Amino acid sequence: MALTRLSMAPLPRWPGWRHLPREARDTLFLLGVIGWTILPHLAHLAWWCTLLATLVLMWRARLALDNAPLPGRWTVLVVLMLSAVFTLLTERTLLGKEAGVTMLVLLMVLKTLELRARRDALVVFFLGFFLVLTNFLYSQSIAVAAAMLVSVWGLLTALVLAHMPVGQPSLRQAGALSARAALLGAPVMVVLFVLFPRVGPLWGLPQDAAARTGLSGTLRMGSVAEIANDDSIALRIRFEGAPPPPQALYFRGPVLSRFDGVEWTRLESGKAAEWQAPSDLQVEGTPVDYEMTVEPSRLLTLPLLEATPSTPGAAPDIPGWRALARADLQWITSQPITERLRFHARAWPRFRHGPLAPTWSLREHLALPPGFNPRMLAWAADLRKDPRYARASADTLAALLLAEIRGGGFVYTLAPGEYGRDAVDEFWFDRRVGFCEHYAAAFVVAMRALSVPARIVVGYQGTDPAPLDGYWIVRQSHAHAWAEYWQAGRGWVHADPTAAVAPDRVVRSHSLAPSGGLVAQAIGSLSPQTLAELRRFWEGVNNRWNQWVLGYSSARQFDLMRGLGIPSPSWSDLGLALIWLASAASLAGAGWAWWDRHRQDPWQRLMGRVRERLQRLGVAAEPHHAPRTLAQLVRQALGEPGLALAQRLEALDRLRYSRHAVSRPQARWWRGFAAEATRVPRLR
């Protein structure tokens, strides 16, 4: 029966934001700001951390609404120790980005259970500001920047409320004051952004374990049943002249020559032949000058347009970075690309490279692991027994394989299903379904089985159909794998088996369409053109954000210094400019503080005039007397004639200290008070 009554009891009604006690209102506002700041982290936090943070914030909100006492320190300490243990079990460490962000989130929410004094609130505020910064370790997009701007405003508003102990100022007043403070600090922020030395991120970008299109340093055939088409931007390129045709836009990445039966990798970096400059590169025709902006990939490979030589004026010049060209024409950076790079380079789409006669290094491109793909080896042996192909050239054999792919019923798809141990055999002879890596791997294995040196090249192919703000966009969905084989007298020859089965993929850069989200599918079903325009608009905004904000590098800093008249700027010049501006700002701030210190508060000025007028009437008004106290003194001293004057003073007390207090005194109140004071006779 008691349980039935409890279940039938009505839930407590929300009293309304304006009717909450100030402490509860300010606490709930702070909890909302903390939740908003943590929200972008939910995609990276462990499930138990998200659950614990949510429960603690809800618990603290309930305590604020009920005006209940906060838990003891031992309770908070036990929860903190459990959080550290779970973090250690989940992340295997208490150091690093993931563990650090997890512990920071938990410290933030647990500290809300200790809001007993202003100093506790200040700790929460500054933890919140630091937590805002950690969001940029995962993303530096416009959306995250806008969300964190709201977080900064909310934390500043809570900080302002903590320094307004008298009365019950509204959130609108505190929010307006914090917005003005942020606007006053905006010039300092701009100066620091422009002149502070550019440094790399504290941690590298995380790798996504999901199977998605994109550039990779290895290739594993058959292990993924379905691959998601990642539509994010990999790089942007702007041509100084007419752009090459789509079928000539190959952006060369890692060259994979070693095969263990399952995975394709690069040859060991210790081989001198692979690290020597490509001295046998021969270019023809008209060069293509281009400017490229590469997004962070965490790889050591710089995907340049084929073929970009290492000669002066053609090789990329990236301040603070070192890029080397290997003998196989792939460009390697001195460190993983964890920041956006922007540079100029020059390429020749028509080129030849590689030795013209057999060399010892070509034997490494003939190796096949024993015991794998026996049917392909037997098929190649039978083909070589045919008198027509016994002494056929590499070009003839490559044409034969491409013709087999073109007319053999092969299908190009991103969902081929998983393949077994002998993936090439299963693909070539049985299923004949796959995407570019299946075709490239099968082609190379077949060529090697026919005693022709061959290798896989991965990178990007093609761009979006139309430029955006002058930049042609290359997406992760343009990631591609093709092949190269060696022909005596010609060197390494380009071959793209995917073009034989899906020519639109190469000739028109038509990659398979990704499956959009629910909103995108709804808009696309109603108006595909609207979806395309919205996407182009958003990418245009992102491009400007990337170029002018995220792409602001040390090179652009030095260009700015040259524009200011410094012929050879250096880091010391940037430091001196920053010191001079900081000194000028400090002097300006000190002058403003001196002026503000000598400026009297309008309420104090008004109270001084009130005391002066009351003292003329014979009332013993002292500086420490509040308006309500002065009203009592007026009644005692003046009696019935001073009743209206006392009521005016009580109205002033309400204007200053009530729930609906105003920030500045009203001039009409003083006019009414002065008029009443003239009607009261003075005491003798």
Secondary structure, 3 states (H helix, E strand, C coil): CHHHHHHHCCCCCCCCHHHCCHHHHHHHHHHHHHHHHHHHHHHCCCHHHHHHHHHHHHHHHHHHHHCCCCCCHHHHHHHHHHHHHHHHHHHCCCCCHHHHHHHHHHHHHHHHHHCCCHHHHHHHHHHHHHHHHHHHHCCCCHHHHHHHHHHHHHHHHHHHHHCCCCCCCCHHHHHHHHHHHHHHHHHHHHHHHHHCCCCCCCCCCCCCCCCECCCCCCEECCCCCCCECCCCEEEEEEECCCCCCHHHCEEEEEEECEECCCEEECCCCCCHHHHCCCCCCEEECCCEEEEEEECCCCCCEECEECCCCCCCCCCCCCCCCCEEECCCCCEEECCCCCCCEEEEEEECCEEEECCCCCCHHHHHHCCCCCCCCHHHHHHHHHHHHCCCCCCCCHHHHHHHHHHHHHHCCCEECCCCCCCCCCHHHHHHHHHCEECHHHHHHHHHHHHHHCCCCEEEEEEEECCCCCCECCEEEEEHHHEEEEEEEEECCCEEEEECHHHHHCHHHHHCCCCCCCCCCHHHHHHHHHCHHHHHHHHHHHHHHHHHHHHHHHCCCHHHHHHHHHHCCCCCCCHHHHHHHHHHHHHHHHHHHHHHHHHHHHCCCHHHHHHHHHHHHHHHCCCCCCCCCCHHHHHHHHHHHHCHHHHHHHHHHHHHHHHHHCCCCCCCCCHHHHHHHHHHHHHCCCCC
